[in-house]
Amino acid sequence: MKMVELDFNPDARTLRQFGLIALVAFPLVGGICYWHGGLFGFDFGQAARTVSVVLVGLGLAAGLLAWLAPRAVRPLYVGLLLITAPIGFVLSYVILGVLFYLLITPLALVLRLVGYDPLKREFERELETYWVEVEPRASKESYFRQF
């Protein structure tokens, strides 16, 4: 079972949406590059202006091409998909692992140490059954007021 289906043949609507995102994102990243003189901790020095202009131009070209001829931005779309999909795959597992081991596991250990058991799983030999009686609802309308 695949977790995510990568779309290597997107339809025109998806490519137009990508073009709109590129029209905003690439110039934004180019502006950040120009403002800080680099990207992601890399100092571009004198090349920062050139990189910024290329990113702004790429964003404008992708946005214009996506509007006029959506199939023309497919190589850029697939290229970025191939670069970002593995990054997203790895980061999702890292984030879930960090949440599990740094948040859920310590919380469960603390609750176990203080003796909290919300499922009431203790074994009692004197009981015939573990059935818990539930009082019926006052009215059927209460099902529509869940909160």
DOVOSE-639096 format. One line per 10 residues: number of its first residue (from 0); for each residue z, y, x of C-alpha. Coordinates in steps of 0.5 Angstrom, whole numbers, plus 2048, in hexadecimal, padded with zeros to 3 digits. Example, Ala and Ser with C-alpha at 12.3 -4.5 7.8 and 13.67 -1.06 7.14 Angstrom:
2
0) 810,7F7,819  80E,7FE,81B
end
This chain:
147
0) 800,800,800  7FE,807,803  803,80C,802  7FE,812,803  7F6,811,801  7F2,816,806  7EC,819,803  7E7,819,808  7E2,81B,802  7E5,820,7FE
10) 7E1,823,7F8  7DF,82A,7F8  7E5,82D,7F5  7EA,82A,7FA  7E5,82D,7FF  7E6,834,7FC  7ED,833,7FC  7ED,832,803  7E9,838,804  7EE,83C,800
20) 7F4,83A,804  7F0,83A,80B  7EE,842,809  7F5,843,809  7F8,83F,80E  7F4,83F,814  7F4,847,814  7FC,847,813  7FC,842,819  7F7,847,81D
30) 7FC,84D,81B  802,849,81D  7FE,847,824  7FC,84E,825  803,851,823  807,84C,828  802,84B,82D  802,844,82C  803,83E,827  808,838,827
40) 80C,83B,82D  805,83B,831  804,842,834  7FC,843,834  7FD,84A,838  7F6,84E,838  7F3,848,834  7F8,849,82E  7F3,84F,82B  7ED,84A,82C
50) 7F1,844,829  7F3,849,823  7EC,84B,822  7E9,844,822  7EE,842,81D  7ED,848,818  7E6,846,819  7E6,83F,817  7EB,841,811  7E6,846,80F
60) 7E0,841,810  7E3,83B,80D  7E5,83F,807  7DE,842,806  7DB,83B,807  7DF,838,802  7DD,83C,7FD  7D6,83C,7FE  7D5,835,801  7DB,831,800
70) 7D8,82B,804  7D7,82F,80A  7DF,82F,80B  7E0,828,80B  7E0,827,812  7E5,82C,813  7E9,829,80D  7E8,822,810  7EA,824,817  7F0,827,815
80) 7F2,821,811  7F1,81D,817  7F6,821,81B  7FB,823,815  7FC,81C,812  7FF,818,818  804,81E,819  806,81E,811  807,817,811  80B,817,817
90) 80F,81D,815  811,81A,80E  814,814,811  818,818,816  81A,81D,811  81C,817,80C  820,813,812  824,81A,814  826,81B,80D  828,813,80C
100) 82C,813,813  82F,81A,813  830,81B,80C  830,815,807  833,810,80C  839,814,80E  83B,816,807  83B,80F,805  83F,80D,80B  844,812,809
110) 844,810,801  845,809,803  84B,80B,808  84E,80F,802  84D,809,7FD  848,80C,7F9  844,807,7F5  840,80A,7EF  83E,803,7ED  845,800,7ED
120) 842,7FA,7F0  849,7F7,7F2  84A,7F0,7F0  84F,7EE,7EB  851,7E7,7E9  855,7E8,7E3  84F,7EB,7DF  84A,7E7,7DB  845,7EC,7DB  843,7F2,7DF
130) 840,7F5,7D8  841,7FC,7D7  842,7FF,7D0  83E,805,7CF  83F,809,7C9  839,80A,7C4  836,811,7C4  838,816,7BE  831,817,7BC  82A,816,7BE
140) 829,81D,7C0  82D,81D,7C6  828,819,7C9  824,81F,7C9  829,823,7CC  82A,820,7D2  82D,825,7D6
end
